[in-house]
Amino acid sequence: MKQAELAGNSVGASCLWLRGCLAAAALGSPLAAWANPYECLIEPNQVVEIRSATEGLIEKVDVKRGDRVTVGQTLVELESSVEKSAAEMARYRSQMEGRIDSSKNRLELATRKLKRTQELRKQNFVSAQAGDEAEAEKRIAEAELQDAVENQELAKRDYEHASDLLHLRTLRSPLNGVVVDRMLNPGDLAESGTGRKPILKIAQIDPLLVEVALPLEAYGKLRVGMTGMVTPEGLKGRYPALITVVDSIFDAASGMFGVRLEMKNRKASIPGGIRCEVEFPGLGTIAPRRAKLK
């Protein structure tokens, strides 16, 4: 959508959390066993900052913090009286048929005149010049009709352009999610550009992302498509999550790597931004390899 700028998958917070895990692991005993389940963090699938693609005064904000939103739902309306009138004028011009009708009548008259002139020319009742003039009038009439048709097509394009500008004044949700924050209100000035203050922030919480840091010994035992069981902190129940990413880059200090899982959250019963534990069935407890002495 042109009116929204994606803040992207909440990689920043997840990466900071993973770095903390890796740093903590680096400070711990290198011979400590790694028990299954593992600590993890639940994050929104993505966070979207709703910004205007054009500058304007905010007329209406239809949602507030905590509201659920769906794809295509109207979120913000900018003051658009000028754009509405421009679009209406463009629409009227695109439907004007007067010039086309007039050109058609003129062409029809010129065609009949040329036909009569040609018949009289065969009988030598008119001069060759009269015949040439009749042909020229017909060609001019054809050109005028073509010009009228092209002008109407151009008016239709102007109407489409005016409609597009009007649509930019209405900001809609690019995803199903929840309003995390509302930064601007009716009467505030919405400014375009990434460096400007967004109007709303929306998070997609179905599906959720689960980030976990695992030791080197677990590498090669987990693959994309495998399932882990996630237990959110402070909540009851265990939920299945599908592995979507297994990092190929390790943290040299801790010898750990990151794994991302995707967890369904259709009822929005699990919040984002909380800690959790994830268990990988069959992985068991991992004992680190002891370094070989030379």
Secondary structure by P-SEA (a helix, b strand, c coil): cccccccccaaaaaaaaaaaaaaaaaaccccccccccccbbbbccbbbbbbbccccccccccccccccccccccccccccaaaaaaaaaaaaaaaccaaaaaaaaaaaaaaaaaaaaaaaaaaccccaaaaaaaaaaaaaaaaaaaaaaaaaaaaaaaaaaaaaaaaaabbbbccccccccccccccbbbbbcccccccbbbbbcccbbbbbbbcccccccccccbbbbbbcccccbbbbbbbccccccccccccbbbbbbbbbcccccccccccbbbbbccccbbbbbccccc
